[in-house]
Amino acid sequence: MYLTAPQLLAIQLSPNEYGVDYLKVVSLVSARPQIIKEAVIQEQLQKHGIQEVLVHSGQHYVYDMSDIFFKVLKIREPDYNLGVGSGTHGEMTGRTMIAFEQVVMKEKPDVILVYGDTDTTVAGALVGAKLKIPVAHVEAGIRQEPRNMPEEINRKVTDHVSDLLFVPSRLAVENLTREGVTKGVYFVGDVMYDLFLKMKPHFDYSVIDELSLQEGNYVVVTIHRDFNTDDPVRLKWILDSLRELSKQLGVVFSMHPRTKKRIQQFGFEDVLEGVDVIQPLDYLKLMGLVMHSAFVITDRGGLQKETYFCGKRALVVMPDTGWRELVDIGWNVLGNSRCSSLGLIWRLSDAWNCFDKTLEVSSLRWGRS
């Protein structure tokens, strides 16, 4: 029998599905990928009669990166917004724990649901573990190098204190097994693929017309990781490479607030001549843009998968990826692999030559969730 994540929640916490008055879940979200996953899970929780209290941590809160996703994906307004804002990793994790603990103690849920790998994720998991409330982790088991990157630390800590680990891929199951985590692990599939299928008929292609782009003749770019933005030498090289690439293809740079801040800090505003720099896009507009692109350049985890769902390729500006499956089959390319020219530094202007053009979208899917 194939069970969805909400069904598993109900069975694990209440073996007789109607043996209790209700099952109460507190869900904690913050960043775009978590909101996207929540869109699918929320609908299913309602379908299975599970009460949900939705909490937004307010981590890195920006309207274009948060509220707009709630509206586009038709997610109900959060019951609580913790207003954590920005800060160091320790500050954001600590503030989230303090505020979220108060919500949990008030709401007294049967389970705490966390997503992905942000500081909000690990904060929610730690609160649940210390209050002895079962923690369910959606997108558990993802691993990548370097081990000291903030997201990787958050993933490991969250997985090791969670009671229910909802895993998107077989490789993620294997990762957990190597770490001795086998109890409570469920290969339920990828919620992002569920959402992609649901929303595909509603993708918004308006940006293509607004920027006068030609189908298949432009590249979509997102860059925001600290190892790409905080080092001025590396960031300058990336921006120079995008400008060079724009002489061959259209380049649409959907710029994250973090990246914009660093560009202003380092005085690189004039480097992106010839590049279309736009505000962060909501899910429907971004998917519409990717659907008709030549390929994607990104260091964003979820977009690597979404690009694949769109039948497009991604050049991943990272030393490693949590979605190793897509690299192993030759679909996506890491920045330090076949395009390598100077160690980890590769030429974005040669990106299209990195892909195996004979490879087609395979049957590699992660199932229903």
URFENJO-V171683 format. One line per field, one symbol per residue. ss: DSSP state (2 for helix, 1 for strand, 0 for the rest). psi: psi as a letter, one per 30 degrees, with the letter a starting at -180 (. if undefined). burial: 1 if it has 9 or more other C-alpha atoms within 8 Angstrom, else 0. Layout:
ss->???
psi->???
burial->???
This chain:
ss->000022222222200000000011111110022222222222222220011111110010002220222222000000011000100022222222222222222220001111100022222222222200011111110000000002222222222220011110022222222200000011100022222222222200022222000000011111000222200222222222222220000111111022222222220000000001111000222222222000111100222222222000011100000002222200001100000111001102222222000000000000000
psi->kkkleeeeeeeefiejegflelkkkjkkldleeeeeeeeeeeeeeeeggkkkjkkkfgkhkkeffdefeeeeghklkkfkjfhealaleeeeeeeeeeeeeeeeeefilflkklkbgleeeeeeeeeeefghkkkkjkhlgkklllfgkeeeeeeeeeefflekjjkfleeeeeeeefggjfkgkkjfajfeeeeeeefefgkjgeeeeeghlkkgglkkkkkfkeffffjeeeeeeeeeeeeeeffelkjjjjkkeeeeeeeeefhgeffhkfkjkllklleeeeeeeeegleakklgkeefeeeeeefgllkjjilflkfifefeefgelklfgcfgkeibfjljffgefffkjffklkagjlgll.
burial->000111110110010000000011111111110111111111011100011111111111100111111101101001001101100000011111101110010000111111111111111111111000111111111111100000111111111011111111100110111000100010111111111100100011101100001000111111110001101001110111111111001111111100110111000100110011000111111111111011111111100111111101111111111010011001111111001100011111111001100000000001111
